[in-house]
Amino acid sequence: MIRRFDPTLYLVTDPELARGRVLRDVVAAAVRGGVTLVQLRDKQADGRALLEQARALKTMLDPLGVPLLVNDRADVAHAAAAGCHVGQTDLPTEMVRAILGPFAILGISLDQPDQVRDIDGDLVDYVAYGPFAATATKTDAGGPIGANGLAAVRKQTMLPLIAIGGIDARNVAEAVRAGADGIAVVSAIMAADDPEAAARELRAAIDAAKAEVEKAL
């Protein structure tokens, strides 16, 4: 089954970076600036609080045509009628898909390029790999993979490939040239003085890089 979505600019939330602002307001501003996909990630929230956040965000995002995913918690994602993003130590993708049903978006993070070979493209809709560059947002993410690491995954899968970690307007073109279909960011938007302007700058840089790649083909 094809689950359609636009991975171009993917916002991963982090309430600790929101500087006291209401999460819904930051996400709304980011979407106005060009974000196409949103992942709710809040490691400190319990299940009920996470579900309330997910439902509030989905109510806002659905009319805008922007999908919502929930990090790790397939149960919360299902309850909120949202998608889910999992890592290598979370529930296996076949179990997550069984919980979500056939229509929800499911993405998975890679720790190593070769892990992409074990992914079932009938279950999973995209893969994310990083950190592309040095980042302080996820302290256990390992060293930067750079363009070569991203390209190694690109050669092994036809699934949409999301680059994440340490990406901003200065290096986004490098990630696109390495094969990224989408760019996931956390602090570049969540911690920005103006999330809408930050998203708009990133989106413009991504669109320009994609146009450059297509022109070169």
C-alpha positions in Angstrom: 0.0 0.0 0.0 1.3 3.5 -0.9 0.9 6.0 1.9 1.6 9.4 0.3 3.4 12.1 2.2 5.9 14.9 1.5 9.2 14.4 3.4 10.8 17.7 2.2 11.0 19.5 5.5 10.4 17.4 8.6 10.1 19.0 12.0 10.9 16.8 15.0 9.7 18.6 18.2 11.6 19.0 21.4 9.8 20.9 24.2 13.1 21.7 26.0 14.2 23.7 23.0 10.9 25.7 22.7 12.1 28.3 25.2 8.8 28.3 27.1 6.7 28.8 24.0 3.5 26.7 23.4 4.4 23.7 21.3 1.3 24.1 19.1 2.3 27.7 18.3 5.8 26.8 17.4 4.6 24.0 15.1 2.0 26.2 13.5 4.6 28.8 12.7 7.0 26.2 11.3 4.2 24.9 9.0 3.5 28.4 7.8 7.2 28.5 6.9 7.1 25.4 4.8 7.3 22.3 7.1 5.7 19.3 5.4 5.9 16.6 8.1 5.8 16.8 11.9 7.0 14.3 14.5 6.0 14.7 18.1 8.9 13.7 20.3 8.7 14.3 24.0 10.8 11.9 26.0 9.6 13.3 29.3 5.8 13.1 28.8 3.8 10.2 30.1 1.4 8.4 27.8 -1.7 10.4 28.6 0.1 13.8 28.2 1.7 12.6 24.9 -1.7 11.6 23.6 -3.2 15.0 24.5 -0.4 16.7 22.7 -0.8 14.4 19.7 -4.5 15.0 19.4 -4.1 18.8 19.7 -1.4 18.8 17.0 -3.3 16.5 14.7 -6.5 18.7 14.9 -4.4 21.6 13.8 -2.4 19.8 11.1 -5.0 17.7 9.4 -6.8 20.7 7.7 -3.4 21.8 6.4 -2.6 18.4 4.9 0.5 18.0 7.1 0.9 14.5 8.6 1.7 13.9 12.3 3.9 11.1 13.6 4.6 10.1 17.2 8.1 9.1 18.2 8.5 5.6 19.6 5.0 5.1 21.0 3.0 3.1 18.6 0.1 2.9 21.1 -0.2 6.6 21.4 0.2 7.0 17.6 -2.7 4.6 17.1 -4.9 6.3 19.7 -4.3 9.6 18.0 -4.8 8.3 14.5 -1.2 9.4 13.7 1.8 7.9 12.2 4.8 6.6 14.1 8.6 6.8 14.0 10.7 4.1 15.6 14.4 3.3 16.2 16.4 0.1 16.1 15.7 -0.7 19.8 11.9 0.0 19.6 9.2 -2.5 18.7 9.8 -4.4 15.4 8.2 -2.7 12.4 5.9 -5.7 11.8 4.4 -5.2 15.3 4.2 -1.4 14.9 2.4 -1.8 11.6 0.0 -4.3 13.1 -0.8 -1.7 15.8 -1.1 1.2 13.4 -3.0 -0.5 10.7 -2.4 -0.2 6.9 -2.9 3.5 6.4 -0.6 5.3 8.9 2.9 6.5 8.0 5.7 4.5 9.6 9.3 5.5 9.6 12.5 4.0 11.1 15.9 5.3 12.1 19.1 3.5 11.1 22.2 3.2 13.3 24.3 1.7 10.5 23.9 1.8 6.7 23.6 -2.0 6.3 20.5 -2.1 8.5 18.5 -0.8 5.6 18.7 -4.2 3.9 16.5 -5.7 6.6 13.7 -3.2 6.2 10.5 -4.3 4.6 9.3 -1.7 2.2 5.8 -2.9 2.4 5.7 -2.0 6.1 7.9 1.0 6.3 7.4 4.3 4.4 10.8 6.0 4.9 14.2 5.6 6.6 16.1 8.3 8.5 19.9 8.3 9.0 22.2 10.6 10.9 23.5 12.6 12.5 24.5 14.2 9.2 26.7 16.7 11.1 27.7 17.3 14.7 24.7 17.8 16.9 24.0 18.4 20.6 20.2 17.6 20.3 20.7 13.8 20.6 23.7 13.0 22.7 23.7 9.2 21.9 23.5 9.6 18.2 27.1 8.8 17.5 29.6 10.6 15.2 28.6 12.5 12.1 27.9 10.3 9.0 28.4 13.1 6.5 27.6 12.9 2.8 29.4 9.6 2.3 27.4 7.9 5.0 24.1 9.2 3.6 25.0 8.2 0.1 25.8 4.7 1.3 22.2 4.2 2.4 20.9 5.9 -0.8 22.5 3.2 -2.9 20.7 0.5 -1.0 17.1 1.6 -0.9 14.4 3.2 -3.0 12.5 4.3 0.1 12.4 8.0 0.9 15.6 8.9 2.7 15.6 11.5 5.5 18.8 13.1 6.6 18.8 14.3 10.3 21.2 15.7 12.8 23.1 19.0 12.8 21.5 20.2 9.6 20.8 23.9 8.9 20.6 26.2 5.9 24.4 26.1 5.5 24.8 22.4 4.9 21.3 21.3 3.7 22.4 21.3 0.0 25.2 18.8 0.8 22.6 16.4 2.3 20.3 16.8 -0.7 23.2 16.2 -3.1 24.0 13.0 -1.2 20.6 11.6 -1.9 18.3 12.9 0.8 14.6 13.2 -0.2 13.8 15.1 3.0 15.6 17.0 5.8 14.6 16.5 9.4 15.5 19.2 11.9 15.0 19.8 15.6 16.9 22.8 17.0 17.2 24.7 13.7 13.4 25.4 14.1 12.5 24.6 17.7 15.2 26.9 19.1 14.9 29.6 16.5 13.9 33.2 17.5 11.4 33.0 14.6 10.4 29.4 13.8 8.4 30.5 10.7 11.4 32.4 9.3 13.8 29.6 10.1 11.5 27.1 8.4 11.1 29.3 5.4 14.9 29.7 5.0 15.4 25.9 5.3 12.7 25.2 2.8 14.1 27.6 0.3 17.5 26.0 0.6 16.1 22.5 0.2 14.1 23.5 -2.8 17.0 25.2 -4.5 19.3 22.2 -3.8 16.7 19.8 -5.3 16.3 22.0 -8.4 20.1 22.0 -8.8 20.2 18.2 -8.6 17.4 17.7 -11.0 19.0 20.1 -13.5 22.2 18.1 -13.3 20.5 14.8 -14.2 
